[in-house]
Amino acid sequence: MRNRDVGVLVTCGAVAALSMTIASVALAQAPPASAATPLPVIAPSIPAAYVVNLTTPEGMAAFNGRWKNMDVKIVEAPAMPNAGPAWKTSYDVTPKAGEANFDDSSWPTIEPKGLLERRGGGHLFMTWFRTSLTVPAKIGDFETTGAMAVLTFTIDDYAEAWVNGQMPRRVGRPSPATIQGFNMPNRVVLTEQVKAGDKFELAILGINGPISLAPANPVFFREAKVEFFR
């Protein structure tokens, strides 16, 4: 009996040690989470307490903002260092306008209603829209301090959004700043608690799609607004 008990204990210890070894190897092989990429926050589903339309002069004036626009070019680039021997080159997009403090001073300014205009020659087409919004203490009769601010927009057909040089996202989690679907809205939480004077540098990439179809369609906003929630 004693020998059998000792055998059981030895077996359990070996299994535990093996489990710990496998877990350690898995952790060592897993890619580290990027501390620079913020965790996405999901916007509320309730009606907003206040809405500002970013496709109107009044809406952009409320945030002291203006829209800028530039089309994307697809360029040849070096292959990544660990690419196989079959891949000597790759393709990239330029400009990389999602970066923080990106210099868009040479870009043409467009009127707020210009977001609704059809752009591009169709097929494989992408274009950037950039602006900087400063949240005042009050918009009309609405006091912004303490409210949650959500950037809500829909682009025909796909879109990605950068806020202050970052795209909030996590693998396996809903990430509203990434492509949400075919003509589906992006609802990106700018902040969970507004402070008067908060600044948000926005860069939105509009993409024609479906990408594998590359249809003869333009790219345009169906809507663009900031929603405030209490």
Secondary structure, 3 states (H helix, E strand, C coil): CHHHHHHHHHHHHHHHHHHHHHHHHHHHHCCCCCCCCCCCCCCCCCCCCEEEECCCHHHHHHCCCCEEEEECEEEEEECCCCCCCCCCEEEEEECCCCCCCCCCCCCCEECHHHHHCCECCCCCCEEEEEEEEECCCEECCEECCCCEEEEEEEEECEEEEEECCECCCCCCCCCCCCCCCCCCCEEEEEECCCCCCCEEEEEEEEECCCCCCCCCCCEEEEEEEEEEEC
